[in-house]
Amino acid sequence: MTLKKKIIIAGLSVLIGLVIYLFLFGRLFPYSPVIVGFEKHEFTNTIIYTQKGVPFDDYEKIDTLIPPIEKFHELKYLRKPKIFLFSDSVSYIRHSPSKARFCTFYNGRLFVTPWALKEAMNGEISLEIYLTHELSHSLLHQHSGLIKASRYPKWLLEGIAVYSSNQMGTSFYPGKSETYKLIQSGNFMPPDFFKTKDEDKIKLNVENRIPFMYSEFACIVDYLITKYGKDKFLVYMKKLISDTDHDKIFKQIYEIDFDKFLTDFKEHVCKTENPEVRE
């Protein structure tokens, strides 16, 4: 064997070893077919993986979140969602490309950070609400598939999750009334700017930027459902699973351009003094 071939083989071996490491212990772990370092707990609706030392063991409570989520979305999970509870912050950062409290990946797997579990134990956030939010993402991602899940309108994904989990008015998220007042004061994130390079161009005079945006998007979802009905909204939500041309789908279903709808929504907000809160 020539020296050149030996170098090529050695290089390929190192590359393959690195990829395997990244899947088992690194940033590709969310998509790894092999789970190392976690204890598996399988229930009727979910599979929960836990690291040793996780300060939480009410797994059945998590399992009960699934039926109401399926009922709201009128969709069934294609497979049991896999939820990973981390006890080690260093391990979490090594295993995940995201540092968010909770993160759902395009294959539907859901990661929960140690600091999120601690905040939930201290009563700072509701674990059930946050998990319901993330499991909404997981459900839509499962039906979309990896590529189309990445193209699903990100503002709508968050709006559905916040609305369906009743997250507005909890933790850091402004309630509907407060969100309306903030929009009336000139704060508004154009949905198409969200998670793009244009997002930073929009100045928002709000206490918590991301929670405000999420509540704004939930208010848009709320307005769509209130004005046009939930049945039509679900058609819109589900069509975007297979067809990623948002503006075309919106016009087909609602018979109005999306930009014109947003103008109508902002006009509605500006003339509403005491918005009703969904029960």
N, C-alpha and C positions, 0 to 999 in steps of 0.2 A: 504494500500500500504506500502510495506517495505521501510526502509530507503535506502537500496541499489537501489531499483527501482526509488525512488525519485531522488537520485543522478544521476543515468543514464539519466533520463528524463531531469533533469536540465542541464546536460552536453550537451545532444543533442540539447536542445533549444538554448543554448549559441552558439554551433557550427553552427546551422542553421542560427541564427541571424548574426553571423560573415560572413558567406558565402553571405547572402543577402546584407549585408553592402558592402562587397568587390565588388559585382556585380554592385550595385547602385552608390557607391562613392569611391571605391578603385581600386586595381590593376587588378581586373577582369572586370572592366567597358568596355574594348574593346569588350567583348563578351556578354555584358548584353542585354537581350531581352527588357528591359525597360530603356528608356532614361529620366533621371531626370536632371533639371537644364540647359537645352538647348532649344533654340527656333528652330523649324523645318522650313526649307525652301525647298520645293520640286519643281524641275524643270524638263524639258524634259528628261535630261540624268542623273541627280544627285540629291541626297538629302543632303542638307548642314545643319548642326546643329551648332548653334552659342551660345556662352555664352554672357551674357549681357556685353556691353562695348567693344566688338570686334571692332578694328579700321579698318574695311573693310566691304564693302557692295556690291561690284560688283560681285554678285553671278552668274549673267548670263554669265560673262566672263569665270568663272570656268566651267560652263556648256558646253561652246563651245569647251572645250579641248577634250571632249570624242570622237567625230567622227574621228579626225585624229589619235588618239590612236588606235581605232578599225581598221582603215584602214591600219596602219603600221603592226599591229600584225595579221591582217586578222582573228580576233576573235571578237565576240560581247559579251558585258557584259551580264551575266545571270540575273542580277538584278542591279538596279541603285546603283552605289557606294555611300557609306555614308561617308561624309567628315565632321570632327569635328574641328571647329575653337575655340581655347581657348583664353580667355582674361586674365586669372588669372594664374600666374606661379605656385603658391602653389597648386591650384586646378589641374593643369595639372600633376604635379609631383605625386599628390595623386591618380589620375585616371589612370596613364600610367606606365607600367613597363619600358618604354624607356625614355631617356632624349634627344634623337636625335631631331633635328629641325623638321623633318617630320618622321612619322613612319606609316607603313602600316602593319596591323596584318593579320594573316593567314585566317581570314574570309573576308578579303578585305576592312575592315574599315580603314580609313585614318585619322590620328591625325596631326594637325598643331599647333605648339607651339606659345605662345605669342611673344617669341623673334624672331621666324622666320617671323612673320607678321611685326614686327618692322624693321627687317633687309630689308624686301622687300619694306616697305614704305620709308626707307632711301636710297634705290637704291643699297644696298650691294649684294643682290641676286635677282634673277628673280623668283617671285612666280609662274609664269606660267611654267617655266622650271622645277622647283622642283616638282610642282604638277603633271606635265606630267610624270616625273620620277616615282613618287609614284603610280600614276594611272596605270602605266605599271605593277607594282607589283600587284596591286589590281585585274587587269584583269586576270593575270595568276593564282593568288590565288583563285579567284572565280571558275575557271575551274578545278583547282587541288583538291579543298576540303582541309579541315583542316590538315589532316595527310600528304597527299602527297605534300601539299604546303610547309610543314616544311622540306621535303626531296628534294625539287627542288634544283639543284646546285646553291648555293648562289652566286658564282662568275658570273655565267651566268645570273642570275636574275638581278644583278647590271649592268653587261655589256649591256644587252638588254635595261635596263632603261636609262642608260647614252647615249647610241648610239641613241635610238629612240627619245630622248628628245633634241638631239643636245647640250648636256651639256658640252662636252669637250671644253675647252677654255673659259668657263664662271666662274665667281666667283672664287672659290678656285681650280677648276679643270684644270689641265694642258691640253693644246690642243694636237692634234694628233702629230704635229711636236715635241713639247716639250716632250711628253711622249716617242716618239721614241728615242730622244736623251738621256733621262734618262735611258731607257732600254739599249741603247748602252753603257752607262757608268757603267753597271753592276747591275742595279736595276731591280729586277723581283720578283713578288710574284707568286709562283706556285699556279694555281687556286685551286687545291685540298687542299691547306693549309689554304685557306681563311676561316675565322670564325671557326678555329679549334685550338687546343692547340699548333699546330706546327707553327701557323702564327707568333708568337712572336720570333721564332728562326731565322726568315729572317730579316736581317738588310737592311734597305733601306735608302740611302743617298738622301732624297728628302725633300722638304720644308713642304709638307702636305701629310702625309702617306696615309690616307684613300682616299682622292681625287685622289692621284696617282694610287692607286690600282684600283679604279673604272674606271679611264681613261685607264689603262692597259687592263682591261677586255673589255672595249668598243672597244679598238683597235683590240682585238682578234675577237670580233663579226664583226667588220668592215672587217677584213682580210678574215673571213669565207664567208661573203657575197660577197666581191670583187672577191675572187678566185673561189668560187663554185656556186655563185648565191643566190639570196634571196629566191627563191622558195625552194631550198634544205634546206636552213637555217630554214625556217618556219616549214618544216617537222620535223627537228631536235628539234626545240623549242617545238612544239606541242606534239611530241611523249613522251617527258620527263614529260608532264603533267600526263600521266597515267602509264608510266614505269619509275621507279626511278633508273634503272641500267644505269647510264650515259655512261660509257665506252663502254658497249655493243651497246647502241643506236648509239653512235658516230661512231663506227666501221661499223655498218650496213649501215649507211647513207653515210658516207664519204669514206669508204673502206680504212681507215688508222687508226692505233692506235692513241689514243689521245696524248700519250707522244711523239710519232713521229711527230704528227702535231705541238705540241708546239715547238719542236726542229726546224721544218721548219719555224714556225712563227718567232722565235728569229733570225734565219739566215736571213730571209726576212728583219726584222727590222735592223739588223746590216749592211746590204748592201744597205739600202735605205737612201739616203742623204736628199732629200726633199719630204717627203710623201705628196701626194695630200690630201687635206681636203675635205670631202664630202660636197657637196652643200646642 
